Amino acid sequence: LSAVATKTFDVDSFGAKGDGIKDDTNAFKKAWKKACSSTTPAVFRVAKNKKYLVTPITFEGPCRASLTMQISGTILASKQESKYKKDEKRWLRVDRVDNLAIEGGGVIDGNGEIWWRNSCKVNKTLPCKDAPTALAFYKCTSLMLNNLTVQNAQKIHITFDHCENVQVSKIQVTAPGDSPNTDGIHVTHTQNIKISDSIIGTGDDCISIVNGSKNVQATGITCGPGHGISIGSLGSKNSEAHVSDVKVDGAKLTGTTNGVRIKTWQIDRQHICSSRKESAVEIKDVTYKNISGTSAGRDAIIFKCSKSHPCEGVVLKDINLTRVHDGDVKAICNNVELTYVGTVIPRCSENIVQEQPMFSTYRYQIINTNELTIPKPFSVAIHAY
């Protein structure tokens, strides 16, 4: 059988200049429309050594055949907030496209500095407002991202929302450590996703996994700066949340404020968390193993679970955490059912388990993480916020 011919649709052929000044959005839209409507496999091509200024755009499916976005140059966001509609929550959105590969060694640059400066987290005198996600995937199946840099997002760098069968590899995500809310990869309501051999350093979570996500694997991740690798926050407004079958393996975290953690909303967001209302979220069957590293703070392991729904089936295996400077580290363990296997340092004191009714609980299944180097507060945590 003869191979099916692949058609290439170069954005330059549709009028793109690639000088970083002219708005190339319309050329991208025209090239995408042709590529997506092709009845044979197609390539949407962004040329090397050029910068394409693009305003918010949706790459909309479904497409008629498999498609590759070959991004070899730089796609650059506008610095003008006026280019975004008031309800615009994404810059580059890929919507309902199946059998899509994005590769090419290029750069997606969110040009986020103006958004960071105008954030209420940076300037307390300003009102809080949302900012766009740089690259958002919605309801995509059989998706592959490989060999790509995403940097300086306005807010979150990459999101996967209601996607299935996703492969992410050799991705570099970068933003300054003080850039607000710039999560690296955010996973929500997504199943069967593998993130591997990637370098992520941002001002928020390197990877965040939230409600509705199942069978999530992260292997060979280098994280830092940032807030570590997180599940949650879960259970906002006492809502039910489900996250299961998550495995983090071979991670190296350096200069992060946290290591691996599971977090949820407080039952009562007031200063005094006096509510005893039960949470709709529980956490159980979690394994932390083969973790070594350092902590700047004394509290290297923190489990803060509720009295009404204690954390169950938590296993600590072969854990060795020490202080960056002189001094001991300790474990804080509230309302948690623990099993130790092998050498675990530090361990919970027998008399430290106590009631913490102000904390809600969590649902989660497994973390398998190793190779941590964390010169900031703590490394392993289940915590309510």
Sequence and secondary structure as in RCSB ss.txt:
>XXXX:A:sequence
LSAVATKTFDVDSFGAKGDGIKDDTNAFKKAWKKACSSTTPAVFRVAKNKKYLVTPITFEGPCRASLTMQISGTI
LASKQESKYKKDEKRWLRVDRVDNLAIEGGGVIDGNGEIWWRNSCKVNKTLPCKDAPTALAFYKCTSLMLNNLTV
QNAQKIHITFDHCENVQVSKIQVTAPGDSPNTDGIHVTHTQNIKISDSIIGTGDDCISIVNGSKNVQATGITCGP
GHGISIGSLGSKNSEAHVSDVKVDGAKLTGTTNGVRIKTWQIDRQHICSSRKESAVEIKDVTYKNISGTSAGRDA
IIFKCSKSHPCEGVVLKDINLTRVHDGDVKAICNNVELTYVGTVIPRCSENIVQEQPMFSTYRYQIINTNELTIP
KPFSVAIHAY
>XXXX:A:secstr
      EEEEGGGGT   EEEEE HHHHHHHHHHHHT SS EEEEE TT EEEE SEEEE   SS EEEEE SEE
EE S GGGS TT  EEEEEES  SEEEESS EEE  THHHHHT TTT TTS      EEEEEES EEEEEEEEEE
ES SS SEEEES EEEEEEEEEEE  TTSTT  SEEEES EEEEEEEEEEE SS SEEE TTEEEEEEEEEEE S
BS EEEEEE GGG    EEEEEEES EE SBS SEEEEE  S  SSS       S   EEEEEEEEEEEESSSEE
EEEE  SSS EEEEEEEEEEEEESSSS  EEEEESEEEEEEEEEES   TT     TT             B   
SS SEEEEE 
